[in-house]
């Protein structure tokens, strides 16, 4: 599975306005719903918040990967957002998150979302890649960085 298949440039937010976890989820899901009319934004927010209740998806090193399964969706969708100031996402290391990958998968998906999460996590292990994402302001350039890095694996 390649991230190019699920990450559209229109789902990239290089400068998030959100200041809290709830605001971040609202901002990123708004972007998805605006660009994909089959997505019920309110339902998606609820799904992501319910998943967060199970445990934060802030994995540390300035990264959070909120995700959830959505009824009625027929394909996986990935979005990316960046916060220069950082957002308290209740990460495992207690530090703010700056890089966010929001993954939404069809409700009946079994296992495929785990592969996508593993791919994203693998890409973000390299500090140099995280730094590149933090320094790049252009959505097209961010998209190319992510796709290029994914192709290396």
Rosetta blueprint (number, residue, H / E / L):
1 X L
2 X L
3 X H
4 X H
5 X H
6 X L
7 X E
8 X E
9 X E
10 X E
11 X E
12 X E
13 X E
14 X L
15 X L
16 X L
17 X L
18 X L
19 X L
20 X L
21 X H
22 X H
23 X H
24 X H
25 X H
26 X H
27 X H
28 X H
29 X H
30 X H
31 X H
32 X H
33 X H
34 X H
35 X H
36 X L
37 X L
38 X L
39 X L
40 X L
41 X H
42 X H
43 X H
44 X H
45 X H
46 X H
47 X H
48 X H
49 X H
50 X H
51 X H
52 X H
53 X H
54 X H
55 X L
56 X L
57 X L
58 X E
59 X E
60 X E
61 X L
62 X L
63 X E
64 X E
65 X L
66 X L
67 X E
68 X E
69 X E
70 X E
71 X L
72 X L
73 X L
74 X L
75 X L
76 X L
77 X E
78 X E
79 X E
80 X E
81 X E
82 X E
83 X E
84 X E
85 X E
86 X E
87 X E
88 X L
89 X L
90 X L
91 X L
92 X L
93 X L
94 X L
95 X L
96 X L
97 X E
98 X E
99 X E
100 X E
101 X E
102 X E
103 X E
104 X E
105 X E
106 X E
107 X L
108 X L
109 X L
110 X L
111 X L
112 X H
113 X H
114 X H
115 X H
116 X H
117 X H
118 X H
119 X H
120 X H
121 X H
122 X H
123 X H
124 X L
125 X L
126 X L
127 X H
128 X H
129 X H
130 X H
131 X H
132 X H
133 X H
134 X H
135 X H
136 X L
137 X L
138 X L
139 X H
140 X H
141 X H
142 X H
143 X H
144 X H
145 X H
146 X H
147 X H
148 X H
149 X H
150 X H
151 X H
152 X L
153 X L
